[in-house]
Amino acid sequence: MKKKLLAGGAFAAALTLFLMSCGAKDVAAPGPAAAEAGLELPERGIAPAVNSFYRPVLERLDEDMQQYVQSGKVANIAYALIKDGERVQSGYAGTRTLDGSDPVDDRTIYRVDSMTKAATAVSLLMLLEEGKFSLDDPITRFLPELENLQVTRTFEAVDGKGLRPANRAPTMRELLTHTAGFAYGGGRPDFANQVFLQRNVDGAATNEEYLKRLSGVPLMYQPGTAWAYSAASDLQGIIIERMTGERLGTFMKRRIFDPLGMVDTGFSVSEDQRGRLADFTAWTPGQPLTKVAGPRQDMKAAQLPRDAGGYGLVSTITDYERFAEMLLQGGTLDGETLLSPNSIRLLRTNGTSFKHPETGFPIYEPYRGTGFGFGVGVITNTIRSGLGAPEGTYFSDGASGTWFWIDPYHDLIFIGMAQNLSANTVMPRDTAMRDVYHALFTDYFPSIPVVPEDPAE
């Protein structure tokens, strides 16, 4: 694997953090409960950023990323680790196409799927700052087609018996945090998600048809009572179009991509860009990689009539690094201000603190030790997550293998790109996180999870 690795490193990352990130629950931790307060960042330029890592351990990251290609699970993989505004390490393995020889690099174009959600949330927060809506507004102010929604009788219902009216319309805040109750398909067995698939909601060619189909899908739960990954970001995109009178991609280009110099990010690729687009592939164990058929293979604008706010963007490592750096720096990059620091805090604040009324344990978590902000996952407990990332780190994974995270405590960004869309998922973020935080020198101590007392004892 070709890589750019700066000099540095002297000693292994602290054993205490290593044990904690592996899930040990009996390690003493005198540090604060939260990773950081506000958006204060360490001063940059004091020492080379690579000196923050133990090099022999960091080299394992490169080996682990290569393994995804060597195992035949993906045709290529690329990543970049940035700390204190500096590239610490980048890695590139494999070729852009299945039948070619051109290697991937920072400018290879990937379908970033759910990493789109963060850009959609930023777009909506821009409009919030302009007073176009309130977080407590019902979504039916902009989507009247979704009046009179029904709700399944239980979260796990597998049939349509006992549907009842929603207590109220979901709010804009609930839409942003995916606590509005909408389904998403994705092969989940409950009734609402099966109806979502049967009505082929994602196959709608227009926003109007999308809303028509979705209006016949019951909510999974009453609005604001639980969390589930959902169609909420696609609805956010439709609302943005209705508020602005612009197509979602046009708005994002004008307000986000052009100001940040993100020249290869959008909802389609041009003929000039096509020679840098990675093949869209699927992996089946024991079988060679194959191309995924359909319009998303070529990403031609004429074949993609609707900009999907939940999964539609393509981007590069170079471009997405600019977007992530803007978020890390509180909404401003190189003199271009997209959002206020308060809006960035809102975006990365967990909005899914649901607990079981009897046990006190978290419920409806996206993953163990995580919550969900506006379009991004949020680490809420370092030890419980088992990933080593500080509380307050926020992230997103794309369904075809792209991922990123932003760690404000350590002034750190990681972006990874691969392309696999199949039932056999390839999600390297967990591996990358563990490798990075095992190599990182840090003074961060996570909070110890409080285990509720067993009332039977």
Backbone hydrogen bonds in HBPLUS format (Angstrom, degrees):
<---DONOR---> <-ACCEPTOR-->    atom                        ^
c    i                          cat <-CA-CA->   ^        H-A-AA   ^      H-
h    n   atom  resd res      DA  || num        DHA   H-A  angle D-A-AA Bond
n    s   type  num  typ     dist DA aas  dist angle  dist       angle   num
A0092-TYR N   A0002-LYS O   3.20 MM  90  5.64 143.0  2.34 158.2 165.7     1
A0004-LYS N   A0090-SER O   3.29 MM  86  5.34 146.2  2.41 127.5 135.8     2
A0018-PHE N   A0014-ALA O   3.12 MM   4  6.43 155.7  2.18 147.2 154.7     3
A0019-LEU N   A0015-LEU O   2.90 MM   4  6.19 164.5  1.93 158.9 160.8     4
A0020-MET N   A0016-THR O   2.94 MM   4  6.20 161.5  1.97 149.7 155.5     5
A0021-SER N   A0017-LEU O   2.79 MM   4  5.93 165.7  1.81 153.8 157.1     6
A0022-CYS N   A0018-PHE O   3.10 MM   4  6.30 130.0  2.36 138.9 151.7     7
A0022-CYS N   A0019-LEU O   3.15 MM   3  5.14 134.9  2.37  94.5 107.1     8
A0024-ALA N   A0019-LEU O   3.05 MM   5  5.53 162.6  2.08 151.5 145.9     9
A0023-GLY N   A0020-MET O   2.90 MM   3  5.21 158.1  1.95 108.9 115.7    10
A0051-ASN N   A0048-PRO O   3.01 MM   3  5.69 153.0  2.08 117.4 124.9    11
A0052-SER N   A0049-ALA O   2.99 MM   3  5.68 165.3  2.01 120.7 125.0    12
A0053-PHE N   A0050-VAL O   3.05 MM   3  5.68 163.3  2.08 122.3 124.0    13
A0441-PHE N   A0052-SER O   2.74 MM 389  5.38 173.6  1.74 156.9 159.1    14
A0054-TYR N   A0439-ALA O   2.74 MM 385  5.05 155.0  1.80 142.9 151.2    15
A0057-VAL N   A0054-TYR O   3.11 MM   3  5.77 127.4  2.40 118.5 130.3    16
A0058-LEU N   A0054-TYR O   3.06 MM   4  6.25 159.0  2.10 150.7 157.0    17
A0059-GLU N   A0055-ARG O   2.92 MM   4  6.13 146.6  2.03 158.5 166.5    18
A0060-ARG N   A0057-VAL O   3.04 MM   3  5.43 144.4  2.17 106.0 116.2    19
A0061-LEU N   A0058-LEU O   2.99 MM   3  5.44 141.0  2.15 108.6 118.7    20
A0063-GLU N   A0059-GLU O   3.31 MM   4  6.70 158.7  2.36 146.4 151.8    21
A0064-ASP N   A0060-ARG O   2.82 MM   4  6.04 162.0  1.85 155.4 160.2    22
A0065-MET N   A0061-LEU O   2.97 MM   4  6.20 156.5  2.03 151.4 157.3    23
A0066-GLN N   A0062-ASP O   3.01 MM   4  6.20 160.5  2.05 148.4 153.8    24
A0067-GLN N   A0063-GLU O   3.11 MM   4  6.31 145.2  2.23 143.3 152.2    25
A0068-TYR N   A0065-MET O   3.26 MM   3  5.74 142.7  2.41 108.7 116.9    26
A0069-VAL N   A0066-GLN O   2.95 MM   3  5.52 133.2  2.17 113.9 125.4    27
A0070-GLN N   A0066-GLN O   3.00 MM   4  6.28 166.3  2.02 154.0 158.3    28
A0071-SER N   A0067-GLN O   2.88 MM   4  5.83 147.1  1.99 145.7 151.9    29
A0073-LYS N   A0068-TYR O   3.25 MM   5  5.71 134.7  2.47 160.4 172.8    30
A0072-GLY N   A0069-VAL O   2.95 MM   3  5.26 157.3  2.00 110.6 118.1    31
A0077-ILE N   A0093-ALA O   2.95 MM  16  5.39 150.5  2.04 146.0 148.5    32
A0093-ALA N   A0077-ILE O   2.90 MM  16  5.39 156.0  1.95 161.6 166.6    33
A0078-ALA N   A0417-MET O   2.97 MM 339  5.21 151.8  2.05 146.6 154.0    34
A0417-MET N   A0078-ALA O   2.75 MM 339  5.21 157.4  1.80 161.7 162.8    35
A0079-TYR N   A0091-GLY O   2.94 MM  12  5.35 147.8  2.04 150.5 154.3    36
A0091-GLY N   A0079-TYR O   3.11 MM  12  5.35 156.7  2.17 135.1 138.8    37
A0080-ALA N   A0415-ILE O   2.89 MM 335  5.41 144.5  2.01 152.6 161.8    38
A0415-ILE N   A0080-ALA O   3.04 MM 335  5.41 159.5  2.08 152.4 158.8    39
A0081-LEU N   A0089-GLN O   2.82 MM   8  5.30 158.5  1.86 167.1 172.9    40
A0088-VAL N   A0081-LEU O   2.83 MM   7  5.63 160.8  1.87 154.5 160.8    41
A0082-ILE N   A0413-ILE O   2.85 MM 331  5.04 178.7  1.85 160.4 160.1    42
A0413-ILE N   A0082-ILE O   2.79 MM 331  5.04 161.9  1.82 152.3 156.0    43
A0083-LYS N   A0086-GLU O   2.86 MM   3  5.30 151.2  1.94 155.6 156.9    44
A0086-GLU N   A0083-LYS O   2.86 MM   3  5.30 166.1  1.87 118.8 123.5    45
A0084-ASP N   A0411-ASP O   2.86 MM 327  5.34 160.3  1.90 156.4 163.1    46
A0096-ARG N   A0102-ASP O   2.90 MM   6  6.00 163.5  1.93 177.0 175.8    47
A0279-ASP N   A0096-ARG O   3.02 MM 183  6.37 167.9  2.03 162.3 160.9    48
A0108-THR N   A0105-ASP O   3.18 MM   3  5.50 171.0  2.19 114.6 117.0    49
A0318-THR N   A0106-ASP O   3.34 MM 212  5.53 169.1  2.35 141.0 138.9    50
A0109-ILE N   A0276-ARG O   2.71 MM 167  5.64 170.6  1.72 143.6 147.0    51
A0278-ALA N   A0109-ILE O   2.92 MM 169  5.96 172.9  1.93 165.0 162.7    52
A0110-TYR N   A0315-SER O   2.84 MM 205  5.54 172.6  1.85 163.9 163.9    53
A0315-SER N   A0110-TYR O   2.85 MM 205  5.54 151.1  1.93 152.5 161.6    54
A0112-VAL N   A0313-LEU O   3.01 MM 201  5.91 150.3  2.10 138.8 148.3    55
A0115-MET N   A0112-VAL O   3.00 MM   3  5.44 166.8  2.01 139.8 137.9    56
A0116-THR N   A0113-ASP O   2.86 MM   3  5.82 162.9  1.89 129.5 134.6    57
A0117-LYS N   A0114-SER O   3.00 MM   3  5.40 146.7  2.11 107.3 115.2    58
A0119-ALA N   A0116-THR O   2.97 MM   3  5.36 118.4  2.36 108.1 122.9    59
A0120-THR N   A0116-THR O   2.99 MM   4  6.32 153.5  2.06 154.5 163.0    60
A0121-ALA N   A0117-LYS O   2.90 MM   4  6.13 156.8  1.95 147.9 153.9    61
A0122-VAL N   A0118-ALA O   2.96 MM   4  6.20 157.1  2.01 146.3 152.6    62
A0123-SER N   A0119-ALA O   2.99 MM   4  6.19 155.6  2.05 142.3 148.8    63
A0124-LEU N   A0120-THR O   3.02 MM   4  6.33 155.7  2.08 147.7 153.7    64
A0125-LEU N   A0121-ALA O   2.89 MM   4  6.13 154.1  1.96 150.3 157.8    65
A0126-MET N   A0122-VAL O   2.99 MM   4  6.25 145.5  2.11 147.1 155.8    66
A0127-LEU N   A0123-SER O   3.32 MM   4  6.70 152.5  2.40 142.0 148.1    67
A0128-LEU N   A0124-LEU O   2.90 MM   4  6.24 140.8  2.06 141.3 153.5    68
A0129-GLU N   A0125-LEU O   2.92 MM   4  6.19 157.4  1.97 148.9 153.2    69
A0130-GLU N   A0126-MET O   3.17 MM   4  6.46 132.5  2.40 134.2 146.9    70
A0132-LYS N   A0127-LEU O   3.01 MM   5  5.49 164.3  2.03 163.6 158.5    71
A0131-GLY N   A0128-LEU O   2.96 MM   3  5.16 161.2  2.00 110.1 114.6    72
A0137-ASP N   A0134-SER O   3.01 MM   3  5.24 164.4  2.04 110.6 115.5    73
A0173-ARG N   A0135-LEU O   2.91 MM  38  4.80 147.7  2.01 148.7 138.2    74
A0172-MET N   A0137-ASP O   2.93 MM  35  5.80 137.8  2.11 160.5 173.6    75
A0141-ARG N   A0138-PRO O   3.08 MM   3  5.82 168.1  2.09 119.2 122.8    76
A0139-ILE N   A0170-PRO O   2.90 MM  31  6.04 163.2  1.93 158.8 158.5    77
A0142-PHE N   A0139-ILE O   3.00 MM   3  5.73 151.6  2.08 117.8 124.2    78
A0143-LEU N   A0139-ILE O   2.83 MM   4  5.90 143.5  1.96 139.9 150.7    79
A0146-LEU N   A0143-LEU O   2.99 MM   3  5.85 170.6  2.00 127.0 130.1    80
A0147-GLU N   A0144-PRO O   3.20 MM   3  5.59 149.5  2.30 120.8 117.7    81
A0166-ALA N   A0149-LEU O   2.94 MM  17  5.74 156.4  2.00 157.5 150.5    82
A0219-LEU N   A0150-GLN O   2.74 MM  69  6.13 166.6  1.76 153.2 149.6    83
A0151-VAL N   A0164-ARG O   2.70 MM  13  5.37 147.2  1.80 157.2 168.8    84
A0164-ARG N   A0151-VAL O   3.03 MM  13  5.37 161.1  2.07 148.4 154.2    85
A0152-THR N   A0219-LEU O   3.11 MM  67  6.36 161.7  2.14 163.2 162.7    86
A0157-ALA N   A0154-THR O   3.15 MM   3  5.20 168.6  2.16 111.2 113.3    87
A0191-PHE N   A0157-ALA O   2.50 MM  34  5.60 173.5  1.51 151.6 151.2    88
A0175-LEU N   A0171-THR O   2.97 MM   4  6.29 144.3  2.11 142.8 153.4    89
A0176-LEU N   A0172-MET O   2.98 MM   4  6.25 154.4  2.04 148.8 154.9    90
A0177-THR N   A0173-ARG O   3.02 MM   4  6.31 145.2  2.15 147.2 156.8    91
A0179-THR N   A0174-GLU O   2.89 MM   5  4.79 155.9  1.95 144.0 147.7    92
A0178-HIS N   A0175-LEU O   3.43 MM   3  5.18 160.3  2.47  96.8 102.4    93
A0228-ALA N   A0178-HIS O   3.29 MM  50  6.12 168.3  2.30 174.4 175.4    94
A0224-GLY N   A0179-THR O   2.83 MM  45  5.24 163.9  1.86 166.5 167.3    95
A0220-MET N   A0181-GLY O   2.64 MM  39  5.11 168.1  1.65 157.6 155.6    96
A0231-ALA N   A0183-ALA O   3.09 MM  48  6.23 135.3  2.30 146.3 142.5    97
A0188-ARG N   A0185-GLY O   3.40 MM   3  6.19 174.9  2.40 122.7 124.0    98
A0194-GLN N   A0190-ASP O   3.06 MM   4  6.27 150.8  2.15 151.7 160.8    99
A0195-VAL N   A0191-PHE O   2.92 MM   4  6.17 155.4  1.99 156.3 162.6   100
A0196-PHE N   A0192-ALA O   3.01 MM   4  6.26 151.4  2.09 143.1 151.4   101
A0197-LEU N   A0193-ASN O   3.13 MM   4  6.38 151.9  2.21 140.7 146.6   102
A0198-GLN N   A0194-GLN O   2.88 MM   4  6.14 161.7  1.92 148.1 153.8   103
A0199-ARG N   A0195-VAL O   2.91 MM   4  6.02 155.5  1.97 152.5 157.2   104
A0201-VAL N   A0196-PHE O   3.40 MM   5  5.97 172.8  2.41 166.7 168.8   105
A0200-ASN N   A0197-LEU O   2.93 MM   3  4.94 154.4  2.00 103.8 111.9   106
A0203-GLY N   A0200-ASN O   3.00 MM   3  5.27 141.4  2.15 104.4 116.2   107
A0204-ALA N   A0201-VAL O   3.19 MM   3  5.74 167.9  2.21 118.8 120.8   108
A0210-TYR N   A0206-THR O   2.95 MM   4  6.16 154.6  2.02 146.2 154.0   109
A0211-LEU N   A0207-ASN O   2.96 MM   4  6.22 163.1  1.99 154.2 156.7   110
A0212-LYS N   A0208-GLU O   3.03 MM   4  6.21 151.7  2.11 141.0 149.4   111
A0213-ARG N   A0209-GLU O   2.96 MM   4  6.18 163.3  1.99 152.3 155.5   112
A0214-LEU N   A0210-TYR O   2.90 MM   4  6.10 164.2  1.92 151.9 157.0   113
A0215-SER N   A0211-LEU O   2.91 MM   4  5.89 147.3  2.01 143.5 150.9   114
A0216-GLY N   A0213-ARG O   3.23 MM   3  5.72 154.3  2.30 110.1 117.2   115
A0217-VAL N   A0214-LEU O   2.94 MM   3  5.23 166.2  1.96 118.7 120.5   116
A0225-THR N   A0222-GLN O   3.26 MM   3  5.91 145.4  2.38 150.1 146.3   117
A0234-ASP N   A0231-ALA O   3.08 MM   3  5.44 125.3  2.39 108.5 122.1   118
A0235-LEU N   A0231-ALA O   3.18 MM   4  6.55 152.4  2.26 152.1 160.4   119
A0236-GLN N   A0232-ALA O   2.89 MM   4  6.24 145.3  2.02 143.6 154.2   120
A0237-GLY N   A0233-SER O   3.05 MM   4  6.32 152.2  2.13 142.6 148.7   121
A0238-ILE N   A0234-ASP O   3.17 MM   4  6.53 151.1  2.26 142.5 149.5   122
A0239-ILE N   A0235-LEU O   2.95 MM   4  6.22 158.9  1.99 151.2 156.9   123
A0240-ILE N   A0236-GLN O   2.91 MM   4  6.22 157.0  1.97 152.3 158.4   124
A0241-GLU N   A0237-GLY O   3.11 MM   4  6.40 157.0  2.17 144.9 150.4   125
A0242-ARG N   A0238-ILE O   3.00 MM   4  6.31 152.3  2.08 147.7 155.5   126
A0243-MET N   A0239-ILE O   2.83 MM   4  6.06 154.5  1.89 154.4 161.5   127
A0244-THR N   A0240-ILE O   3.00 MM   4  6.07 159.3  2.04 151.4 156.2   128
A0245-GLY N   A0241-GLU O   2.81 MM   4  5.36 143.6  1.94 138.9 147.3   129
A0250-THR N   A0247-ARG O   3.03 MM   3  5.23 120.0  2.40 102.3 117.5   130
A0251-PHE N   A0247-ARG O   2.98 MM   4  6.30 160.7  2.02 161.0 166.6   131
A0252-MET N   A0248-LEU O   2.92 MM   4  6.18 169.9  1.93 158.6 161.0   132
A0253-LYS N   A0249-GLY O   2.96 MM   4  6.02 156.9  2.02 141.2 147.7   133
A0254-ARG N   A0250-THR O   3.04 MM   4  6.20 163.4  2.07 148.0 152.2   134
A0255-ARG N   A0251-PHE O   2.86 MM   4  5.94 161.5  1.90 157.2 162.6   135
A0256-ILE N   A0252-MET O   2.74 MM   4  5.15 150.6  1.82 138.8 145.5   136
A0257-PHE N   A0252-MET O   2.90 MM   5  6.19 154.7  1.97 143.1 150.9   137
A0258-ASP N   A0253-LYS O   2.84 MM   5  5.56 163.1  1.87 147.0 150.7   138
A0260-LEU N   A0256-ILE O   3.12 MM   4  6.18 149.2  2.22 147.5 156.0   139
A0261-GLY N   A0257-PHE O   2.98 MM   4  5.92 109.8  2.48 138.9 155.4   140
A0262-MET N   A0257-PHE O   2.77 MM   5  4.66 160.4  1.81 147.3 146.5   141
A0261-GLY N   A0258-ASP O   3.12 MM   3  5.03 155.0  2.18 102.9 110.7   142
A0263-VAL N   A0261-GLY O   3.15 MM   2  5.62 124.4  2.48 105.2  90.0   143
A0266-GLY N   A0314-VAL O   3.22 MM  48  5.61 148.5  2.32 139.0 146.8   144
A0314-VAL N   A0266-GLY O   2.80 MM  48  5.61 149.4  1.89 161.3 171.5   145
A0269-VAL N   A0299-MET O   2.90 MM  30  5.77 161.1  1.94 161.8 161.1   146
A0273-GLN N   A0270-SER O   3.11 MM   3  5.15 129.9  2.38  95.9 108.9   147
A0274-ARG N   A0270-SER O   3.10 MM   4  6.20 127.8  2.38 142.5 156.1   148
A0274-ARG N   A0271-GLU O   3.31 MM   3  5.13 140.2  2.48  93.2 104.0   149
A0276-ARG N   A0273-GLN O   2.86 MM   3  5.65 164.2  1.88 130.4 133.8   150
A0277-LEU N   A0274-ARG O   3.20 MM   3  5.25 169.9  2.21 109.5 112.5   151
A0292-VAL N   A0280-PHE O   2.75 MM  12  5.54 158.7  1.79 145.5 145.9   152
A0421-LEU N   A0281-THR O   2.76 MM 140  6.18 158.7  1.81 159.4 163.7   153
A0282-ALA N   A0290-THR O   2.81 MM   8  5.45 146.7  1.92 152.2 161.0   154
A0290-THR N   A0282-ALA O   3.18 MM   8  5.45 162.8  2.21 150.0 155.3   155
A0287-GLN N   A0284-THR O   2.88 MM   3  5.38 155.2  1.94 148.3 148.0   156
A0297-GLN N   A0294-GLY O   3.05 MM   3  5.79 165.0  2.08 121.6 126.4   157
A0299-MET N   A0295-PRO O   2.98 MM   4  5.95 147.2  2.09 147.1 157.5   158
A0303-GLN N   A0300-LYS O   3.04 MM   3  5.55 145.7  2.16 113.1 122.6   159
A0304-LEU N   A0301-ALA O   3.11 MM   3  5.20 163.8  2.14 108.3 113.4   160
A0311-TYR N   A0308-ALA O   3.35 MM   3  5.80 153.5  2.42 111.1 117.2   161
A0312-GLY N   A0308-ALA O   3.01 MM   4  4.85 153.0  2.09 154.1 149.7   162
A0320-TYR N   A0316-THR O   2.91 MM   4  6.06 174.6  1.91 156.2 158.0   163
A0321-GLU N   A0317-ILE O   2.91 MM   4  5.89 146.4  2.03 146.8 155.0   164
A0322-ARG N   A0319-ASP O   2.96 MM   3  5.31 124.9  2.27 104.2 117.8   165
A0323-PHE N   A0319-ASP O   3.22 MM   4  6.67 154.4  2.29 148.0 154.9   166
A0324-ALA N   A0320-TYR O   2.86 MM   4  6.08 165.7  1.88 152.6 156.1   167
A0325-GLU N   A0321-GLU O   2.89 MM   4  5.99 156.4  1.94 145.9 152.6   168
A0326-MET N   A0322-ARG O   3.05 MM   4  6.27 150.5  2.14 143.9 151.3   169
A0327-LEU N   A0323-PHE O   3.17 MM   4  6.55 155.6  2.24 146.7 152.7   170
A0328-LEU N   A0324-ALA O   2.90 MM   4  6.18 164.1  1.93 153.6 157.9   171
A0329-GLN N   A0325-GLU O   2.93 MM   4  6.04 148.6  2.03 145.0 152.8   172
A0331-GLY N   A0326-MET O   2.86 MM   5  5.15 155.3  1.92 160.0 155.9   173
A0330-GLY N   A0327-LEU O   3.14 MM   3  5.41 152.3  2.22 115.9 115.2   174
A0338-LEU N   A0331-GLY O   2.78 MM   7  5.41 163.5  1.81 177.7 171.9   175
A0339-LEU N   A0331-GLY O   3.34 MM   8  4.51 163.7  2.37 117.5 122.2   176
A0333-LEU N   A0336-GLU O   2.92 MM   3  5.24 156.9  1.97 140.0 144.4   177
A0336-GLU N   A0333-LEU O   2.88 MM   3  5.24 165.6  1.90 120.1 123.6   178
A0343-SER N   A0340-SER O   3.05 MM   3  5.32 124.6  2.37 104.1 117.4   179
A0344-ILE N   A0340-SER O   3.19 MM   4  6.61 152.3  2.27 149.5 157.6   180
A0345-ARG N   A0341-PRO O   2.94 MM   4  6.23 156.6  1.99 151.6 157.6   181
A0346-LEU N   A0342-ASN O   3.04 MM   4  6.28 153.3  2.11 141.6 148.8   182
A0347-LEU N   A0343-SER O   2.93 MM   4  6.20 156.0  1.99 146.5 152.6   183
A0348-ARG N   A0344-ILE O   3.13 MM   4  6.38 153.0  2.20 149.8 155.5   184
A0349-THR N   A0346-LEU O   3.34 MM   3  5.28 170.3  2.35 106.6 108.3   185
A0374-PHE N   A0347-LEU O   2.83 MM  27  4.59 168.1  1.85 134.1 137.9   186
A0351-GLY N   A0372-PHE O   2.80 MM  21  5.87 167.2  1.82 147.5 147.8   187
A0354-PHE N   A0352-THR O   2.87 MM   2  5.65 137.7  2.05 103.9  91.9   188
A0363-ILE N   A0354-PHE O   2.92 MM   9  5.59 160.7  1.95 141.4 141.2   189
A0356-HIS N   A0361-PHE O   2.86 MM   5  5.54 163.9  1.89 159.7 161.9   190
A0360-GLY N   A0356-HIS O   2.91 MM   4  4.99 148.3  2.01 134.7 143.2   191
A0370-THR N   A0367-TYR O   3.17 MM   3  5.47 144.3  2.30 141.2 133.7   192
A0380-THR N   A0369-GLY O   2.83 MM  11  5.39 154.6  1.89 134.1 140.6   193
A0381-ASN N   A0369-GLY O   3.06 MM  12  4.70 145.9  2.18 137.8 129.3   194
A0371-GLY N   A0378-VAL O   2.69 MM   7  5.02 157.7  1.74 149.6 157.7   195
A0378-VAL N   A0371-GLY O   3.03 MM   7  5.02 157.8  2.09 117.5 118.3   196
A0373-GLY N   A0376-VAL O   2.77 MM   3  5.38 164.7  1.79 168.8 173.5   197
A0377-GLY N   A0395-PHE O   2.86 MM  18  5.17 152.1  1.93 155.8 156.4   198
A0395-PHE N   A0377-GLY O   2.94 MM  18  5.17 151.6  2.02 135.0 142.0   199
A0379-ILE N   A0393-THR O   2.80 MM  14  5.35 169.1  1.82 164.4 168.2   200
A0392-GLY N   A0379-ILE O   2.87 MM  13  5.46 162.5  1.90 150.0 152.6   201
A0385-SER N   A0381-ASN O   3.01 MM   4  6.09 154.5  2.07 151.2 158.1   202
A0386-GLY N   A0382-THR O   3.17 MM   4  6.34 140.7  2.33 140.4 150.2   203
A0386-GLY N   A0383-ILE O   3.09 MM   3  5.18 126.5  2.39  97.9 111.8   204
A0393-THR N   A0390-PRO O   3.10 MM   3  5.77 156.0  2.16 137.6 138.4   205
A0394-TYR N   A0406-ILE O   3.02 MM  12  5.44 156.2  2.07 153.5 156.3   206
A0406-ILE N   A0394-TYR O   2.78 MM  12  5.44 157.5  1.83 163.8 171.2   207
A0396-SER N   A0404-PHE O   3.09 MM   8  5.70 153.0  2.16 151.9 153.1   208
A0404-PHE N   A0396-SER O   3.04 MM   8  5.70 148.7  2.14 160.4 165.7   209
A0398-GLY N   A0402-THR O   2.64 MM   4  4.76 174.8  1.64 140.5 141.3   210
A0401-GLY N   A0398-GLY O   2.97 MM   3  5.49 155.7  2.03 126.9 125.0   211
A0420-ASN N   A0400-SER O   2.64 MM  20  4.48 151.7  1.71 119.0 129.0   212
A0403-TRP N   A0416-GLY O   2.95 MM  13  5.16 161.0  1.99 141.7 140.3   213
A0416-GLY N   A0403-TRP O   2.81 MM  13  5.16 170.9  1.81 156.8 155.3   214
A0405-TRP N   A0414-PHE O   2.97 MM   9  5.42 147.4  2.07 145.4 151.4   215
A0414-PHE N   A0405-TRP O   3.03 MM   9  5.42 156.4  2.09 155.9 157.4   216
A0407-ASP N   A0412-LEU O   2.81 MM   5  5.00 175.7  1.82 156.0 157.2   217
A0412-LEU N   A0407-ASP O   3.04 MM   5  5.00 167.9  2.05 140.4 144.3   218
A0432-ALA N   A0428-PRO O   3.00 MM   4  6.23 166.2  2.02 161.4 165.6   219
A0433-MET N   A0429-ARG O   2.80 MM   4  6.01 164.1  1.83 162.4 166.3   220
A0434-ARG N   A0430-ASP O   3.07 MM   4  6.27 168.8  2.08 151.3 153.8   221
A0435-ASP N   A0431-THR O   3.06 MM   4  6.26 163.6  2.09 151.9 156.5   222
A0436-VAL N   A0432-ALA O   2.96 MM   4  6.11 166.6  1.98 154.0 157.6   223
A0437-TYR N   A0433-MET O   2.99 MM   4  6.15 172.8  1.99 159.3 161.0   224
A0438-HIS N   A0434-ARG O   2.97 MM   4  5.97 136.7  2.16 141.3 151.8   225
A0439-ALA N   A0435-ASP O   3.22 MM   4  6.34 133.9  2.45 138.1 148.8   226
A0439-ALA N   A0436-VAL O   3.16 MM   3  5.28 134.8  2.38  96.3 108.6   227
A0440-LEU N   A0436-VAL O   3.10 MM   4  6.19 123.8  2.43 139.7 154.4   228
A0457-GLU N   A0454-ASP O   2.91 MM   3  5.58 159.9  1.95 120.8 127.1   229
